[in-house]
Amino acid sequence: QVQLVESGGGLVQPGGSLRLSCVASGNIFSIYDMGWFRQAPGKQRELVAVITNIGFRTYSPSVKGRFAISRDKAKSTVFLQMNSLQPEDTAAYYCNLNQQENNRRRDYWGQGTQVTVSS
């Protein structure tokens, strides 16, 4: 069992920045990927960014160049630096951890942190 706790969301003006954090705890195995997803009201949850166990990063085209994902493996923590925020970025942001447990992979999710971009 893995627990994920996000923080860092809030209200910012267009063009502003936020830094999200997600701390994982519990039964964390050696091989795992972490990422950020977001969901706006009335829309499906979408991938924002993922960082793999070996440090490979993938971004949604809509945030590439503006957002940056990073991690501190020693503390099982992942970050999302969000710059040049736009109203379209408004959503609940969820942390995700995917890891290999025994002979299969499993997903874990945080409770979410709200990001609102408005003037």
C-alpha positions as CSV (number, residue, x, y, z in Angstrom):
1,Q,0.0,0.0,0.0
2,V,1.3,3.5,-1.0
3,Q,0.0,6.8,0.1
4,L,0.5,10.0,-1.9
5,V,0.0,13.5,-0.5
6,E,0.0,16.6,-2.8
7,S,0.5,20.2,-1.8
8,G,1.3,23.5,-3.4
9,G,-1.9,24.4,-5.3
10,G,-3.6,27.7,-5.1
11,L,-4.9,30.7,-6.9
12,V,-2.6,32.6,-9.3
13,Q,-2.9,35.2,-12.0
14,P,-2.3,34.3,-15.7
15,G,1.5,34.2,-16.3
16,G,2.2,33.2,-12.7
17,S,3.9,30.2,-11.3
18,L,3.3,27.4,-8.8
19,R,5.3,24.5,-7.6
20,L,3.4,21.3,-6.7
21,S,4.9,18.6,-4.4
22,C,3.9,15.0,-3.8
23,V,5.2,12.9,-1.0
24,A,4.9,9.1,-1.3
25,S,5.0,6.8,1.7
26,G,4.3,3.2,2.5
27,N,5.3,0.1,0.7
28,I,7.4,1.7,-2.1
29,F,9.4,-0.7,-4.3
30,S,12.6,0.0,-6.1
31,I,11.2,0.4,-9.6
32,Y,8.5,3.1,-9.9
33,D,7.4,5.9,-12.1
34,M,5.7,9.1,-10.8
35,G,3.6,11.6,-12.7
36,W,1.0,14.3,-12.6
37,F,-2.5,14.3,-14.0
38,R,-5.2,16.9,-14.0
39,Q,-8.9,17.1,-14.3
40,A,-11.1,20.1,-14.9
41,P,-14.8,20.0,-14.1
42,G,-16.7,18.2,-16.8
43,K,-13.6,16.9,-18.5
44,Q,-11.6,13.7,-18.4
45,R,-8.5,13.3,-16.4
46,E,-5.4,13.9,-18.6
47,L,-1.7,13.3,-18.3
48,V,0.4,16.3,-17.6
49,A,3.9,14.9,-17.0
50,V,5.6,11.7,-16.1
51,I,9.1,10.9,-14.9
52,T,10.2,7.3,-15.1
53,N,12.3,5.3,-12.7
54,I,15.4,6.1,-14.8
55,G,14.6,9.7,-15.1
56,F,13.0,9.9,-18.5
57,R,10.4,12.7,-18.8
58,T,7.3,13.0,-20.8
59,Y,5.0,16.0,-21.1
60,S,1.7,16.8,-22.5
61,P,2.1,19.0,-25.6
62,S,-0.1,21.6,-23.9
63,V,2.4,22.1,-21.1
64,K,5.8,21.3,-22.7
65,G,8.1,24.2,-22.3
66,R,6.1,25.7,-19.4
67,F,6.1,22.8,-16.8
68,A,8.9,20.8,-15.5
69,I,8.7,17.5,-13.5
70,S,11.4,16.4,-11.2
71,R,11.9,14.0,-8.3
72,D,13.9,13.4,-5.1
73,K,14.1,9.6,-5.0
74,A,15.7,9.6,-1.6
75,K,12.6,11.2,-0.2
76,S,10.1,9.5,-2.6
77,T,8.9,13.0,-3.7
78,V,8.0,14.3,-7.1
79,F,7.6,18.0,-8.0
80,L,5.9,19.9,-10.8
81,Q,7.1,23.4,-11.5
82,M,4.5,25.3,-13.4
83,N,5.4,28.5,-15.2
84,S,3.4,30.8,-17.5
85,L,0.2,29.5,-16.1
86,Q,-2.9,30.1,-18.2
87,P,-6.7,29.8,-17.4
88,E,-6.7,26.5,-19.3
89,D,-4.4,25.1,-16.7
90,T,-7.1,25.4,-14.0
91,A,-7.9,21.9,-12.7
92,A,-7.4,19.5,-9.8
93,Y,-3.9,18.1,-10.1
94,Y,-3.4,14.5,-9.0
95,C,-0.1,12.8,-8.2
96,N,0.4,9.2,-9.5
97,L,2.8,6.5,-8.6
98,N,3.1,3.3,-10.7
99,Q,5.3,0.5,-9.5
100,Q,6.2,-3.1,-9.9
101,E,4.8,-5.2,-7.0
102,N,5.7,-8.9,-7.1
103,N,4.8,-9.9,-10.6
104,R,2.5,-7.0,-11.6
105,R,2.4,-3.2,-11.8
106,R,0.0,-1.1,-9.7
107,D,-1.2,2.5,-9.7
108,Y,-1.7,4.8,-6.7
109,W,-3.3,8.2,-6.6
110,G,-3.2,11.2,-4.3
111,Q,-6.2,13.2,-3.2
112,G,-5.5,16.1,-5.5
113,T,-4.6,19.8,-5.1
114,Q,-6.5,22.6,-6.8
115,V,-4.9,25.0,-9.2
116,T,-6.9,28.0,-10.3
117,V,-5.6,30.5,-12.8
118,S,-7.7,33.6,-13.0
119,S,-7.3,37.4,-13.1
